[in-house]
Structures are given as structure tokens and as C-alpha cells.
Amino acid sequence: MPDYNLEHYRGLFPHLKTGLRYFNHAAVAPFSRPVRDALESYLQMKNVTNPEPFELVLKAMVETKEKLARLINTSRERIAILDNTSNSLNIIATGLDWKSGDRVIVPDIEFPANVYPFMNLKRRGVELDFVPHRGGKIALEDIERRITPRSRLLSISHVQFLHGYRSDLAAISEICHSRGVLFSVDAIQSAGAAPIDVQAMGIDFLAAGGQKWLMGPEGIAFVYVSEACQERLALGTMGWMNNKDFFSDFFRYRIDLEDSARRFENGTPNCMGVFGLNASLGLLLEVGAERIEQHLVDLTQGVINRVKERGIELVSPEDRRERAGIVTFRPKDAQVMFQRLREEKVMVSIREGCIRFSPHFYNSSQELEEALDIAFAKT
């Protein structure tokens, strides 16, 4: 990739100097030096120079929203900062005016965070329709078959956490909107790993935690809400910061909701997390979503080639257009392979009897090959 100084970016990740080879970003990411510096700066303020830096936190939140808006092609007014993906998805789950008999569509291989908020609506008479996967893929025709006149919402992961399949969001959106169905996306396995354009993809609602491919701290997430979708959402919970001018006239109790998506921010944010995510987003935007995507496609292709050479079952799709940063395969004894990798300081995930590799933009093909040599040493 032109103008992509891999060695420079590798120098921003001190864990590499310890011999640790980390390919587990689909679980949780290590901190880069800029993130660590931002967190230490916040701690210095709280501990020494400014124990009450809330105005600086609010400024950092604006900067973070501006960067998130650049990342997914929207305005900062459409972004709210929350604590995790589950609570973020509960905004749309609790906010719509559900009627008994309404239905929600989700694939049957979703991470539970994108299932339980909607399963919880059963007490209101809402039912789930699961789209069956085909070897980890979600076919457009199967989505169409699940839509009924009572379907109100489809919620899907951009990239599936186990198989790594990347859905064609623009095509799914077209199906949803042609049938009057709202389109919600769990982007925790794609934001930071693959380009996202909420306008071009026709997304109504999107949620993503910051601790994986965005490489920020745990306990911080964001949502995107289109203007049209926001108009249809009531607040399932209410706090002191949902209002306009929340810092003035505390005893004038009222509900006067903020016009922007900030109305979904109930109370005091994860201040330290905001500083960390702000720094991480700066690094990701510097590298560029397209460069990151290309680098990950190349790295994951290397894993796929080695898996196929060994005759091991590949769980992830081979088509470069259908994957992002995840490659999963099923060896004869995943636990033995996982333990061998851990003993050699190679970090991956074991999920459902499978080994999952998930490299990021700073990983090199050389260290990946070394990790695969260890994985397949006795197979």
C-alpha cells in the first residue's frame, strides 16, 4: 500500500517488543502508544492538575464524535456516545412503539448482544424471526423470505463474530426499505476494520463498542441514528443529560430533549474511555479505512492459503468481498492448537471448537506466518 509505513505503526505497539504476537482484535484490542498517552494524560489531570475536568471531557466528546462521523460518513449530530453495544442496541429495542404481533428479524448466528435486546420484547408480544445461515453466510433471498407484513425491524452484524462473513449492507437495506422495515446494524466487528458509509448503505441505526477494531478502552461505544429513525424512537430511559442545556437551572425539572442524537446520552460518560477512544480514532483515520481493509484482506488471505494447504476445514468465506479481518477454521483438536499458540505467546481466540485469527493494520505478514508455523507444527 503506498504511503503506508508499517514499521512506523508497529513501533506504536509496545507489546510487539515482548515477543507477543497478537491476532485477537475480534475479542479485544491492545492499546497503542497514543491511547496510552491519552489515558495517562487524563489520569494526570484527575490526580494532580485538574480533578474536575468535565469541560475538557465534553470537548473530547465532541472531537470523538467528529472523528466517528468521518469514519462512517455522517455528521457528529447523528452520533451518541454510550458504554457498550448491548445498551446501544437497547435504544432501538426499547424506543420503537411496538404492538403485539410485531416481528424482528435477526440471523441465527448473531452474537447474543444483537439478539437478547429483541428477545426481551417478547413480554410486549413481539416475536423474533431467525434467518438461517448457509455455512456462515446470510443470503439475501433468505432475508426476503422472513419479511412479513408485521416485520418492523431487521438487525444484523456487518461482520459475523464467528464465521467472519461480511454482509452486503446496501443490498439488505434496499430490501428492508422496500418493505417498510427499519435497518439496524451491529458494527462492532467491522468499525475500524472495514469502510462504513451509513449514507450509501442506507443504515437507520448502527451500534459498535470501542474495544475491538476501534482499539479503544472497554466500556465505551457509539451509536449512529438517522434523523428519520430518531423521530420514531422514544427514550426507554431518561437521565439528566438527555435534555438541552442540562448544565443550567437544575431545579427546573422538565423533559426538553436535545435535538441531536445526544438525546440518547443519559448521564456521566466514561470520561477516561472518551479520551482513549478519541486518540485511537485519530490513529485509525490517519491510516485510513481503505488501507486498513486492504491490509487485512491480504493478511487473512495468507491464513486461508495455509489452512487450505493443510486440508483443514475453513469456516470463514474465501471470497475477499465477503470477509474483513476475521478468519476462522476448525482443526481436529482446537484446544490443543490453542494451548500451543498460547505457550508460544500467540494470542488468538477459540470459539465453538474453532480457532479464530483476527489481525489488525499493524500486524505484519511475517509475524503472521510465524504464528501459523506454530499453529500447524504438529498437524
C-alpha positions as CSV (number, residue, x, y, z in Angstrom):
1,M,0.0,0.0,0.0
2,P,1.5,3.4,-1.0
3,D,2.5,5.7,1.8
4,Y,1.8,3.0,4.4
5,N,4.8,2.8,6.7
6,L,4.1,-0.5,8.5
7,E,7.2,-0.3,10.6
8,H,6.2,3.1,11.9
9,Y,2.9,1.9,13.1
10,R,4.3,-1.3,14.6
11,G,6.5,1.0,16.7
12,L,3.4,2.4,18.3
13,F,2.5,-1.0,19.9
14,P,5.0,-1.8,22.7
15,H,3.6,-5.3,23.2
16,L,5.4,-6.4,20.0
17,K,8.8,-5.8,21.7
18,T,7.9,-8.5,24.3
19,G,7.6,-11.2,21.6
20,L,3.8,-11.3,21.9
21,R,2.1,-11.9,18.6
22,Y,-1.4,-10.6,18.9
23,F,-4.2,-11.7,16.5
24,N,-7.2,-11.4,18.7
25,H,-8.7,-8.0,17.8
26,A,-12.2,-9.5,17.3
27,A,-12.1,-10.1,21.0
28,V,-10.3,-7.1,22.5
29,A,-7.5,-4.9,21.1
30,P,-4.3,-3.8,22.8
31,F,-3.6,-0.2,23.4
32,S,-1.4,1.8,21.0
33,R,1.0,4.3,22.4
34,P,-1.3,7.3,21.6
35,V,-4.1,5.7,23.5
36,R,-1.9,5.0,26.5
37,D,-0.6,8.6,26.4
38,A,-4.2,9.9,26.3
39,L,-5.2,7.8,29.3
40,E,-2.1,8.9,31.2
41,S,-2.9,12.5,30.4
42,Y,-6.4,12.0,31.8
43,L,-5.0,10.4,35.0
44,Q,-2.6,13.2,35.4
45,M,-5.4,15.7,35.3
46,K,-7.6,13.8,37.7
47,N,-4.7,13.1,40.1
48,V,-2.7,16.3,40.0
49,T,-3.7,19.3,37.9
50,N,-7.5,19.2,37.4
51,P,-9.6,16.7,39.4
52,E,-12.8,18.0,37.8
53,P,-12.0,18.1,34.0
54,F,-15.6,17.8,32.9
55,E,-15.5,20.7,30.4
56,L,-12.4,19.0,28.8
57,V,-14.3,15.7,28.7
58,L,-17.3,17.4,26.9
59,K,-14.8,18.9,24.4
60,A,-13.2,15.5,23.9
61,M,-16.7,14.0,23.3
62,V,-17.3,16.5,20.5
63,E,-13.9,15.7,19.0
64,T,-14.6,12.0,19.3
65,K,-18.0,12.3,17.6
66,E,-16.4,14.3,14.8
67,K,-13.9,11.5,14.2
68,L,-16.6,8.8,14.4
69,A,-18.7,10.9,11.9
70,R,-15.7,10.9,9.5
71,L,-15.3,7.1,10.0
72,I,-18.9,6.3,8.9
73,N,-19.7,9.3,6.7
74,T,-22.3,11.3,8.7
75,S,-22.4,14.4,10.9
76,R,-21.5,14.5,14.6
77,E,-25.1,15.4,15.4
78,R,-26.1,11.9,14.4
79,I,-23.7,10.2,16.9
80,A,-24.2,9.4,20.6
81,I,-21.5,8.0,22.9
82,L,-22.6,5.2,25.2
83,D,-21.0,2.4,27.2
84,N,-21.4,-0.8,25.2
85,T,-23.0,-2.4,22.2
86,S,-25.7,-4.1,24.2
87,N,-27.0,-0.9,25.8
88,S,-26.7,0.8,22.4
89,L,-28.9,-1.7,20.7
90,N,-31.4,-1.4,23.5
91,I,-32.0,2.1,22.4
92,I,-33.8,0.9,19.3
93,A,-35.2,-2.2,21.0
94,T,-36.9,-0.1,23.7
95,G,-37.6,3.0,21.7
96,L,-40.0,1.8,19.0
97,D,-43.7,1.8,19.5
98,W,-44.2,-1.9,19.4
99,K,-47.6,-3.6,19.0
100,S,-48.4,-7.2,20.0
101,G,-47.7,-9.3,16.9
102,D,-44.9,-7.2,15.6
103,R,-41.8,-9.1,14.5
104,V,-38.0,-8.6,14.5
105,I,-35.7,-10.3,12.0
106,V,-32.1,-11.4,13.0
107,P,-29.8,-14.0,11.6
108,D,-29.4,-17.2,13.6
109,I,-25.6,-16.8,14.0
110,E,-25.6,-13.4,15.7
111,F,-23.6,-12.6,18.9
112,P,-26.1,-12.5,21.8
113,A,-25.8,-8.7,22.1
114,N,-27.7,-8.5,18.9
115,V,-30.4,-11.0,19.9
116,Y,-31.3,-10.5,23.6
117,P,-32.4,-6.9,23.4
118,F,-35.1,-8.0,20.9
119,M,-35.8,-11.3,22.5
120,N,-36.7,-9.3,25.7
121,L,-39.5,-7.7,23.7
122,K,-41.5,-11.0,23.9
123,R,-43.1,-9.6,27.0
124,R,-44.7,-7.0,24.8
125,G,-45.9,-9.5,22.3
126,V,-43.0,-9.1,19.8
127,E,-41.6,-12.2,18.2
128,L,-38.2,-13.0,16.6
129,D,-37.8,-14.4,13.1
130,F,-34.4,-16.0,12.7
131,V,-32.8,-16.1,9.2
132,P,-31.0,-19.4,8.8
133,H,-27.4,-19.1,7.7
134,R,-25.8,-21.1,4.9
135,G,-22.4,-22.2,6.0
136,G,-22.0,-18.9,7.9
137,K,-23.4,-16.8,5.1
138,I,-26.7,-14.9,5.2
139,A,-28.4,-15.0,1.8
140,L,-30.4,-12.0,0.6
141,E,-33.2,-14.3,-0.5
142,D,-33.5,-15.8,2.9
143,I,-33.8,-12.4,4.4
144,E,-36.6,-11.6,1.9
145,R,-38.4,-14.8,2.9
146,R,-38.5,-13.8,6.5
147,I,-40.1,-10.4,5.9
148,T,-43.9,-10.3,6.7
149,P,-46.4,-7.5,6.9
150,R,-45.7,-7.5,10.7
151,S,-41.9,-7.2,10.3
152,R,-40.8,-3.9,11.9
153,L,-37.0,-4.2,12.2
154,L,-34.1,-6.2,10.8
155,S,-30.9,-6.2,12.9
156,I,-27.7,-7.8,11.6
157,S,-24.0,-7.7,12.2
158,H,-22.0,-6.2,9.5
159,V,-19.4,-8.9,10.1
160,Q,-20.3,-12.1,11.9
161,F,-18.2,-12.7,15.0
162,L,-17.6,-16.4,14.4
163,H,-17.6,-17.0,10.7
164,G,-16.3,-13.6,9.8
165,Y,-18.9,-13.2,7.0
166,R,-19.3,-9.6,5.8
167,S,-22.9,-8.8,4.6
168,D,-23.7,-6.5,1.8
169,L,-25.5,-3.9,3.8
170,A,-26.6,-1.7,0.9
171,A,-28.4,-4.7,-0.7
172,I,-30.0,-5.6,2.6
173,S,-31.0,-2.0,3.2
174,E,-32.7,-1.9,-0.2
175,I,-34.8,-5.0,0.7
176,C,-35.7,-3.6,4.1
177,H,-36.7,-0.2,3.0
178,S,-38.7,-1.5,0.0
179,R,-40.8,-3.4,2.6
180,G,-41.1,-0.6,5.2
181,V,-38.7,-2.3,7.6
182,L,-36.1,-0.4,9.7
183,F,-32.5,-1.5,9.3
184,S,-30.2,-1.8,12.3
185,V,-26.5,-2.8,12.2
186,D,-24.2,-4.2,14.9
187,A,-20.8,-2.9,13.6
188,I,-18.6,-4.0,16.4
189,Q,-16.7,-6.4,14.2
190,S,-16.3,-4.0,11.3
191,A,-15.9,-0.4,12.6
192,G,-12.2,0.1,12.4
193,A,-11.6,-2.9,10.1
194,A,-13.7,-2.2,7.1
195,P,-15.1,1.0,5.4
196,I,-18.6,2.0,6.6
197,D,-20.8,4.6,4.8
198,V,-24.1,4.9,6.6
199,Q,-25.5,7.1,3.8
200,A,-24.6,4.8,0.9
201,M,-25.5,1.7,2.9
202,G,-28.9,3.1,3.9
203,I,-28.5,2.3,7.6
204,D,-31.1,3.6,10.0
205,F,-29.4,2.7,13.2
206,L,-25.8,1.4,14.0
207,A,-24.1,0.5,17.2
208,A,-20.5,-0.5,17.9
209,G,-18.3,-0.9,21.0
210,G,-14.9,0.6,21.0
211,Q,-12.7,-2.1,22.5
212,K,-12.2,-4.3,19.4
213,W,-11.2,-3.0,15.9
214,L,-11.6,0.6,17.1
215,M,-8.8,-0.2,19.5
216,G,-10.1,1.9,22.4
217,P,-10.9,1.1,26.0
218,E,-13.7,-1.2,27.2
219,G,-16.8,0.4,28.4
220,I,-17.3,2.9,25.6
221,A,-19.4,2.6,22.5
222,F,-21.2,4.7,20.0
223,V,-24.5,4.7,18.0
224,Y,-25.5,6.3,14.8
225,V,-29.2,7.3,14.4
226,S,-30.6,8.7,11.2
227,E,-32.9,11.7,11.6
228,A,-35.8,9.7,10.3
229,C,-35.1,6.9,12.7
230,Q,-34.7,9.2,15.7
231,E,-38.1,10.7,15.1
232,R,-39.5,7.2,15.6
233,L,-37.7,6.4,18.8
234,A,-38.9,7.3,22.3
235,L,-36.5,7.2,25.2
236,G,-36.6,3.9,27.1
237,T,-34.6,5.5,29.9
238,M,-34.1,9.1,30.9
239,G,-31.3,10.9,32.7
240,W,-30.1,14.4,33.5
241,M,-28.0,14.8,30.3
242,N,-30.7,13.9,27.7
243,N,-32.1,17.5,27.8
244,K,-30.9,20.6,26.2
245,D,-28.9,22.9,28.5
246,F,-28.5,20.1,31.0
247,F,-25.9,22.1,33.0
248,S,-28.3,25.0,33.8
249,D,-31.2,25.5,36.1
250,F,-31.0,22.1,37.8
251,F,-34.3,22.6,39.7
252,R,-36.3,23.4,36.6
253,Y,-37.4,19.8,36.2
254,R,-38.5,19.2,32.6
255,I,-38.2,16.9,29.6
256,D,-36.8,19.1,26.8
257,L,-34.8,16.6,24.7
258,E,-31.7,17.5,22.8
259,D,-32.4,17.8,19.1
260,S,-29.4,15.7,18.0
261,A,-28.6,12.1,18.8
262,R,-27.0,13.3,22.1
263,R,-30.6,12.9,23.5
264,F,-29.6,9.2,23.9
265,E,-26.8,10.0,26.4
266,N,-28.4,9.7,29.8
267,G,-25.7,10.7,32.2
268,T,-22.0,11.0,33.0
269,P,-20.0,9.2,30.3
270,N,-16.9,7.0,30.6
271,C,-14.7,10.0,30.7
272,M,-11.4,8.1,30.6
273,G,-12.8,6.0,27.8
274,V,-13.6,9.1,25.8
275,F,-10.0,10.2,25.9
276,G,-8.8,6.8,24.9
277,L,-11.2,6.3,22.0
278,N,-10.5,9.8,20.8
279,A,-6.8,9.0,20.5
280,S,-7.4,5.7,18.9
281,L,-9.8,7.1,16.2
282,G,-7.1,9.7,15.3
283,L,-4.7,6.9,14.6
284,L,-7.2,4.8,12.6
285,L,-8.2,7.8,10.5
286,E,-4.6,8.6,9.9
287,V,-4.0,5.2,8.4
288,G,-7.4,5.3,6.5
289,A,-10.2,2.8,6.3
290,E,-9.4,1.7,2.7
291,R,-5.7,1.0,3.6
292,I,-6.7,-1.0,6.7
293,E,-9.2,-3.0,4.7
294,Q,-6.7,-3.9,2.0
295,H,-4.1,-4.9,4.5
296,L,-6.5,-7.1,6.4
297,V,-7.7,-8.7,3.2
298,D,-4.1,-9.6,2.3
299,L,-3.3,-10.9,5.8
300,T,-6.5,-13.0,6.0
301,Q,-5.7,-14.4,2.6
302,G,-2.4,-15.7,3.9
303,V,-4.2,-17.5,6.7
304,I,-6.7,-19.0,4.3
305,N,-4.0,-20.3,2.0
306,R,-2.2,-22.1,4.8
307,V,-5.5,-23.6,6.1
308,K,-6.4,-24.9,2.7
309,E,-2.8,-26.3,2.2
310,R,-3.3,-28.4,5.4
311,G,-6.7,-29.6,4.3
312,I,-8.3,-28.1,7.4
313,E,-11.9,-27.1,7.4
314,L,-12.2,-23.4,6.6
315,V,-15.2,-21.8,8.4
316,S,-14.8,-18.3,7.0
317,P,-15.6,-17.3,3.4
318,E,-12.9,-17.4,0.8
319,D,-14.3,-14.5,-1.3
320,R,-12.4,-11.4,-0.4
321,R,-15.6,-9.3,-0.7
322,E,-17.3,-11.4,1.9
323,R,-14.8,-11.0,4.8
324,A,-13.0,-8.3,6.7
325,G,-10.5,-9.1,9.5
326,I,-11.6,-12.5,10.8
327,V,-10.5,-15.9,9.6
328,T,-11.8,-19.0,11.4
329,F,-11.0,-22.6,10.9
330,R,-11.8,-25.9,12.6
331,P,-8.8,-28.1,13.3
332,K,-9.1,-31.7,14.6
333,D,-8.3,-30.5,18.2
334,A,-8.8,-26.8,18.6
335,Q,-8.0,-26.8,22.3
336,V,-4.6,-28.4,21.7
337,M,-3.7,-25.9,19.0
338,F,-5.0,-23.0,21.1
339,Q,-2.8,-24.1,24.1
340,R,0.2,-24.5,21.9
341,L,-0.2,-21.0,20.5
342,R,-0.7,-19.5,23.9
343,E,2.5,-21.2,25.2
344,E,4.4,-19.5,22.3
345,K,2.9,-16.1,23.1
346,V,0.5,-16.1,20.1
347,M,-2.9,-14.7,21.0
348,V,-6.0,-15.9,19.1
349,S,-9.5,-17.0,20.1
350,I,-11.1,-20.4,20.5
351,R,-14.8,-20.3,19.7
352,E,-17.2,-23.2,19.2
353,G,-14.4,-25.7,18.5
354,C,-12.7,-23.3,16.1
355,I,-9.6,-21.2,16.0
356,R,-10.2,-17.6,15.1
357,F,-7.4,-15.3,13.8
358,S,-8.2,-11.6,13.7
359,P,-5.1,-9.4,12.8
360,H,-5.1,-5.6,12.5
361,F,-3.4,-2.9,10.5
362,Y,-0.1,-3.0,12.4
363,N,0.4,-6.8,12.1
364,S,2.9,-8.0,9.5
365,S,2.7,-11.0,7.2
366,Q,6.0,-12.2,8.6
367,E,4.7,-12.5,12.2
368,L,1.5,-14.0,10.9
369,E,3.5,-16.7,9.1
370,E,5.4,-17.4,12.2
371,A,2.2,-17.8,14.2
372,L,0.8,-20.2,11.5
373,D,4.0,-22.2,11.6
374,I,3.4,-22.7,15.4
375,A,-0.3,-23.5,14.8
376,F,0.4,-26.1,12.2
377,A,3.6,-27.5,13.6
378,K,2.1,-30.9,14.6
379,T,-0.9,-31.1,12.3
